[in-house]
Amino acid sequence: MAETVPHRPEMQAKILRSIFNAVGLGIDDQAALLAGEGLSVGEIQDVSAHIPMVAYMRIFERLAQQRNDPTLGLTLSSRMGPELIGATGYIFMHSPDLEAAIRAYSETVFDIQEATSLRFQPGPSALVIYTITDDDIRPRRQDVEFSLGYLHTLIKAYLGGRYAPKAVYFDHSHAPGRNNHDAFFGCPVFFGQDMNALVLHGADLRRGAENFDPNLIALLQHYIQLVGERSYPVSTLSESINQMLSGMIERQSVDIALVATRLGLSETTLRRRLKQEGTTFRDLLRQKRIATARRLLFETDMSMLQVADKIGYAETASFTRAFITECGLTPSQYRREARSV
């Protein structure tokens, strides 16, 4: 039997092309950045082209470093309009109210950028949570700030500018030397949190725009159905659980009973199906915890105790043993090697 080649999450190349255009990057400079990831300028010009997400993340970070601007993603997000995400952007702008606009966006974000989710939790303090479900895709600061900043920009345009969130959360650390996040969002911004999210006023969700057009929305939704089929649907239970754990691992205690309930399965059925796929829930949970730990060790200055606690280990000794099992290094050794590259 031929060996299955793991799928590399991809995203629409036009996002990176728009970023290059927004900073006025010349063709030669574009070529140099792309070449570092084995890509070419021609590969991002086709309207339907896709590129590896990890390449996009690294290029975005290098561009920010070249420009000595650790908040480049945030800055660029304010320069983008609904055309950046095509039909989804125009559905957003012509929706009957803000809640409908956000829900429509959240349903299609995977088609724009794989291995990501945008989850909406309504309420008096509504949450829109952006998650990158593959912890091996990094560095991610620029993309995360760009993505939440862009959603904030869309909401301001939809509501005519009369809007500010209650708060904004980022799971990465604050960039040294810069403090323009509060001014950008018009609200308190908190770093080192358990999620990347906009916290919205519930009353804003019921506000609508004057250009609501149900006929246009129907046409655009039909277009998305015709051309926007996912090239990489989740095909195994293990993959479904891996994506689910991305939204849970840092915010609550996780066990097989909770996951089985969310999947609508009994624990016995869940264990049996995972066994058929050659794995166990315990293995999947450990792998996701350690993948999250690798990201935190690389992106933050959290202590080993803080990282262990954040991903669900009661003591550093058990965390270290699990980390060595997955990576062959202690957490401290991994942090030194990852940051020395």
LUMVEX-671298 format. One record per residue (C-alpha): residue in three letters; residue number from 1; x, z, y. Coordinates in steps of 0.05 Angstrom, whole numbers. Layout:
[rec ALA,NUM,[X,Z,Y]]
...
***
This chain:
[rec MET,1,[0,0,0]]
[rec ALA,2,[27,-18,69]]
[rec GLU,3,[45,41,113]]
[rec THR,4,[-4,53,170]]
[rec VAL,5,[28,47,239]]
[rec PRO,6,[4,103,285]]
[rec HIS,7,[-35,78,344]]
[rec ARG,8,[-3,88,412]]
[rec PRO,9,[-55,106,465]]
[rec GLU,10,[-61,52,518]]
[rec MET,11,[-91,43,586]]
[rec GLN,12,[-112,-14,631]]
[rec ALA,13,[-50,-43,664]]
[rec LYS,14,[-88,-56,729]]
[rec ILE,15,[-83,18,746]]
[rec LEU,16,[-7,15,748]]
[rec ARG,17,[-11,-52,785]]
[rec SER,18,[-55,-20,838]]
[rec ILE,19,[-6,38,845]]
[rec PHE,20,[52,-10,856]]
[rec ASN,21,[11,-48,908]]
[rec ALA,22,[-9,16,944]]
[rec VAL,23,[63,37,955]]
[rec GLY,24,[84,-35,974]]
[rec LEU,25,[133,-40,916]]
[rec GLY,26,[170,-107,913]]
[rec ILE,27,[173,-149,851]]
[rec ASP,28,[246,-132,837]]
[rec ASP,29,[233,-57,842]]
[rec GLN,30,[172,-65,798]]
[rec ALA,31,[213,-102,747]]
[rec ALA,32,[266,-48,746]]
[rec LEU,33,[216,7,733]]
[rec LEU,34,[179,-32,680]]
[rec ALA,35,[243,-53,645]]
[rec GLY,36,[259,20,631]]
[rec GLU,37,[198,21,586]]
[rec GLY,38,[209,-47,555]]
[rec LEU,39,[155,-80,598]]
[rec SER,40,[156,-137,647]]
[rec VAL,41,[119,-154,712]]
[rec GLY,42,[81,-210,675]]
[rec GLU,43,[53,-160,626]]
[rec ILE,44,[15,-121,679]]
[rec GLN,45,[-13,-182,716]]
[rec ASP,46,[-67,-203,667]]
[rec VAL,47,[-134,-173,686]]
[rec SER,48,[-147,-150,614]]
[rec ALA,49,[-76,-126,598]]
[rec HIS,50,[-62,-57,569]]
[rec ILE,51,[2,-17,569]]
[rec PRO,52,[24,46,531]]
[rec MET,53,[-1,109,567]]
[rec VAL,54,[65,145,557]]
[rec ALA,55,[101,87,593]]
[rec TYR,56,[52,92,651]]
[rec MET,57,[63,167,657]]
[rec ARG,58,[139,161,657]]
[rec ILE,59,[139,103,707]]
[rec PHE,60,[92,142,754]]
[rec GLU,61,[139,202,751]]
[rec ARG,62,[201,160,764]]
[rec LEU,63,[167,127,823]]
[rec ALA,64,[151,195,853]]
[rec GLN,65,[224,217,843]]
[rec GLN,66,[250,153,875]]
[rec ARG,67,[207,166,936]]
[rec ASN,68,[223,241,936]]
[rec ASP,69,[148,255,937]]
[rec PRO,70,[125,304,884]]
[rec THR,71,[52,294,907]]
[rec LEU,72,[54,218,905]]
[rec GLY,73,[-4,214,856]]
[rec LEU,74,[-48,255,901]]
[rec THR,75,[-30,215,962]]
[rec LEU,76,[-43,148,928]]
[rec SER,77,[-110,170,901]]
[rec SER,78,[-140,170,971]]
[rec ARG,79,[-122,96,980]]
[rec MET,80,[-163,73,920]]
[rec GLY,81,[-235,49,920]]
[rec PRO,82,[-287,36,866]]
[rec GLU,83,[-255,-31,850]]
[rec LEU,84,[-197,6,816]]
[rec ILE,85,[-240,21,755]]
[rec GLY,86,[-283,-41,760]]
[rec ALA,87,[-356,-39,738]]
[rec THR,88,[-353,36,726]]
[rec GLY,89,[-334,47,799]]
[rec TYR,90,[-392,7,825]]
[rec ILE,91,[-441,43,778]]
[rec PHE,92,[-415,107,808]]
[rec MET,93,[-428,84,879]]
[rec HIS,94,[-498,59,864]]
[rec SER,95,[-523,117,821]]
[rec PRO,96,[-586,156,840]]
[rec ASP,97,[-550,222,850]]
[rec LEU,98,[-480,251,844]]
[rec GLU,99,[-493,281,775]]
[rec ALA,100,[-514,214,747]]
[rec ALA,101,[-452,182,779]]
[rec ILE,102,[-405,233,747]]
[rec ARG,103,[-439,228,679]]
[rec ALA,104,[-433,152,680]]
[rec TYR,105,[-359,157,697]]
[rec SER,106,[-346,209,643]]
[rec GLU,107,[-377,164,590]]
[rec THR,108,[-329,106,603]]
[rec VAL,109,[-263,139,622]]
[rec PHE,110,[-236,129,551]]
[rec ASP,111,[-244,54,560]]
[rec ILE,112,[-200,56,621]]
[rec GLN,113,[-148,104,593]]
[rec GLU,114,[-145,125,520]]
[rec ALA,115,[-129,195,497]]
[rec THR,116,[-166,224,557]]
[rec SER,117,[-233,255,569]]
[rec LEU,118,[-274,273,630]]
[rec ARG,119,[-324,328,613]]
[rec PHE,120,[-380,349,658]]
[rec GLN,121,[-409,419,656]]
[rec PRO,122,[-469,427,703]]
[rec GLY,123,[-488,492,738]]
[rec PRO,124,[-485,527,805]]
[rec SER,125,[-410,519,800]]
[rec ALA,126,[-406,453,761]]
[rec LEU,127,[-341,433,728]]
[rec VAL,128,[-312,364,719]]
[rec ILE,129,[-254,374,671]]
[rec TYR,130,[-200,321,660]]
[rec THR,131,[-161,327,595]]
[rec ILE,132,[-105,287,565]]
[rec THR,133,[-117,297,491]]
[rec ASP,134,[-48,276,466]]
[rec ASP,135,[3,331,484]]
[rec ASP,136,[61,284,469]]
[rec ILE,137,[43,242,530]]
[rec ARG,138,[83,269,588]]
[rec PRO,139,[105,281,642]]
[rec ARG,140,[34,281,668]]
[rec ARG,141,[33,314,737]]
[rec GLN,142,[26,249,776]]
[rec ASP,143,[-30,222,731]]
[rec VAL,144,[-69,287,732]]
[rec GLU,145,[-66,295,807]]
[rec PHE,146,[-81,221,816]]
[rec SER,147,[-141,224,769]]
[rec LEU,148,[-173,285,800]]
[rec GLY,149,[-155,261,870]]
[rec TYR,150,[-187,194,856]]
[rec LEU,151,[-251,226,830]]
[rec HIS,152,[-252,269,893]]
[rec THR,153,[-243,206,936]]
[rec LEU,154,[-301,171,899]]
[rec ILE,155,[-346,231,910]]
[rec LYS,156,[-329,233,985]]
[rec ALA,157,[-345,159,991]]
[rec TYR,158,[-410,167,952]]
[rec LEU,159,[-434,226,994]]
[rec GLY,160,[-409,196,1059]]
[rec GLY,161,[-353,246,1069]]
[rec ARG,162,[-398,307,1077]]
[rec TYR,163,[-369,343,1017]]
[rec ALA,164,[-315,390,992]]
[rec PRO,165,[-307,422,923]]
[rec LYS,166,[-311,497,914]]
[rec ALA,167,[-242,497,882]]
[rec VAL,168,[-193,453,844]]
[rec TYR,169,[-153,474,782]]
[rec PHE,170,[-88,445,756]]
[rec ASP,171,[-55,467,692]]
[rec HIS,172,[15,449,717]]
[rec SER,173,[58,489,765]]
[rec HIS,174,[59,479,840]]
[rec ALA,175,[108,427,864]]
[rec PRO,176,[163,460,905]]
[rec GLY,177,[167,445,979]]
[rec ARG,178,[97,414,985]]
[rec ASN,179,[32,449,1003]]
[rec ASN,180,[-18,395,1022]]
[rec HIS,181,[-66,403,964]]
[rec ASP,182,[-114,450,999]]
[rec ALA,183,[-118,403,1059]]
[rec PHE,184,[-129,343,1014]]
[rec PHE,185,[-187,373,976]]
[rec GLY,186,[-213,416,1032]]
[rec CYS,187,[-217,478,987]]
[rec PRO,188,[-171,527,951]]
[rec VAL,189,[-127,495,897]]
[rec PHE,190,[-101,537,840]]
[rec PHE,191,[-42,520,795]]
[rec GLY,192,[-22,544,725]]
[rec GLN,193,[-94,546,703]]
[rec ASP,194,[-125,533,635]]
[rec MET,195,[-153,465,655]]
[rec ASN,196,[-150,408,705]]
[rec ALA,197,[-217,409,740]]
[rec LEU,198,[-259,400,802]]
[rec VAL,199,[-308,457,814]]
[rec LEU,200,[-368,429,850]]
[rec HIS,201,[-426,460,888]]
[rec GLY,202,[-489,453,845]]
[rec ALA,203,[-529,430,905]]
[rec ASP,204,[-483,370,915]]
[rec LEU,205,[-502,344,846]]
[rec ARG,206,[-573,330,870]]
[rec ARG,207,[-551,291,930]]
[rec GLY,208,[-559,216,928]]
[rec ALA,209,[-532,155,964]]
[rec GLU,210,[-573,106,1004]]
[rec ASN,211,[-550,46,964]]
[rec PHE,212,[-580,67,897]]
[rec ASP,213,[-592,2,859]]
[rec PRO,214,[-621,8,788]]
[rec ASN,215,[-619,-67,777]]
[rec LEU,216,[-545,-71,793]]
[rec ILE,217,[-531,-11,749]]
[rec ALA,218,[-567,-44,690]]
[rec LEU,219,[-527,-108,698]]
[rec LEU,220,[-461,-70,702]]
[rec GLN,221,[-478,-27,642]]
[rec HIS,222,[-493,-90,602]]
[rec TYR,223,[-427,-120,624]]
[rec ILE,224,[-389,-57,601]]
[rec GLN,225,[-424,-60,533]]
[rec LEU,226,[-402,-133,525]]
[rec VAL,227,[-329,-126,544]]
[rec GLY,228,[-313,-52,541]]
[rec GLU,229,[-314,-37,467]]
[rec ARG,230,[-260,14,450]]
[rec SER,231,[-201,-18,416]]
[rec TYR,232,[-184,47,381]]
[rec PRO,233,[-245,87,361]]
[rec VAL,234,[-235,155,329]]
[rec SER,235,[-237,139,255]]
[rec THR,236,[-220,204,217]]
[rec LEU,237,[-245,275,219]]
[rec SER,238,[-174,298,234]]
[rec GLU,239,[-172,255,297]]
[rec SER,240,[-240,282,319]]
[rec ILE,241,[-216,354,310]]
[rec ASN,242,[-151,339,346]]
[rec GLN,243,[-188,313,407]]
[rec MET,244,[-237,371,404]]
[rec LEU,245,[-181,423,402]]
[rec SER,246,[-151,393,465]]
[rec GLY,247,[-209,420,504]]
[rec MET,248,[-209,488,470]]
[rec ILE,249,[-139,511,453]]
[rec GLU,250,[-122,542,520]]
[rec ARG,251,[-191,569,539]]
[rec GLN,252,[-219,607,479]]
[rec SER,253,[-203,634,411]]
[rec VAL,254,[-210,579,360]]
[rec ASP,255,[-228,584,287]]
[rec ILE,256,[-256,538,234]]
[rec ALA,257,[-327,566,241]]
[rec LEU,258,[-330,547,314]]
[rec VAL,259,[-304,476,302]]
[rec ALA,260,[-350,466,242]]
[rec THR,261,[-410,487,284]]
[rec ARG,262,[-391,438,340]]
[rec LEU,263,[-384,382,289]]
[rec GLY,264,[-450,399,256]]
[rec LEU,265,[-416,412,189]]
[rec SER,266,[-412,472,143]]
[rec GLU,267,[-344,504,135]]
[rec THR,268,[-342,483,62]]
[rec THR,269,[-356,410,80]]
[rec LEU,270,[-304,411,135]]
[rec ARG,271,[-251,439,88]]
[rec ARG,272,[-268,389,34]]
[rec ARG,273,[-265,328,80]]
[rec LEU,274,[-199,351,110]]
[rec LYS,275,[-171,360,40]]
[rec GLN,276,[-191,288,26]]
[rec GLU,277,[-150,267,87]]
[rec GLY,278,[-90,306,62]]
[rec THR,279,[-91,363,112]]
[rec THR,280,[-123,430,128]]
[rec PHE,281,[-154,461,189]]
[rec ARG,282,[-98,512,192]]
[rec ASP,283,[-46,455,195]]
[rec LEU,284,[-85,418,249]]
[rec LEU,285,[-93,481,291]]
[rec ARG,286,[-19,498,285]]
[rec GLN,287,[2,426,303]]
[rec LYS,288,[-43,425,364]]
[rec ARG,289,[-19,494,386]]
[rec ILE,290,[54,474,381]]
[rec ALA,291,[41,407,415]]
[rec THR,292,[10,445,472]]
[rec ALA,293,[68,493,473]]
[rec ARG,294,[118,436,478]]
[rec ARG,295,[82,410,539]]
[rec LEU,296,[80,479,572]]
[rec LEU,297,[153,492,557]]
[rec PHE,298,[171,425,589]]
[rec GLU,299,[124,426,649]]
[rec THR,300,[121,499,669]]
[rec ASP,301,[166,560,677]]
[rec MET,302,[121,605,636]]
[rec SER,303,[157,656,593]]
[rec MET,304,[156,651,517]]
[rec LEU,305,[107,709,515]]
[rec GLN,306,[61,675,565]]
[rec VAL,307,[63,609,526]]
[rec ALA,308,[50,644,460]]
[rec ASP,309,[-10,682,489]]
[rec LYS,310,[-38,620,523]]
[rec ILE,311,[-42,581,458]]
[rec GLY,312,[-69,638,416]]
[rec TYR,313,[-10,675,385]]
[rec ALA,314,[-12,750,391]]
[rec GLU,315,[63,758,386]]
[rec THR,316,[124,716,401]]
[rec ALA,317,[152,724,331]]
[rec SER,318,[94,688,298]]
[rec PHE,319,[96,635,354]]
[rec THR,320,[170,624,342]]
[rec ARG,321,[161,617,267]]
[rec ALA,322,[106,566,276]]
[rec PHE,323,[147,528,328]]
[rec ILE,324,[207,523,282]]
[rec THR,325,[162,499,226]]
[rec GLU,326,[137,441,270]]
[rec CYS,327,[199,425,311]]
[rec GLY,328,[260,452,274]]
[rec LEU,329,[280,488,338]]
[rec THR,330,[263,554,372]]
[rec PRO,331,[221,549,435]]
[rec SER,332,[281,566,478]]
[rec GLN,333,[324,513,445]]
[rec TYR,334,[269,462,454]]
[rec ARG,335,[260,478,528]]
[rec ARG,336,[335,470,541]]
[rec GLU,337,[340,404,504]]
[rec ALA,338,[276,375,533]]
[rec ARG,339,[297,390,605]]
[rec SER,340,[368,365,596]]
[rec VAL,341,[345,294,581]]
***
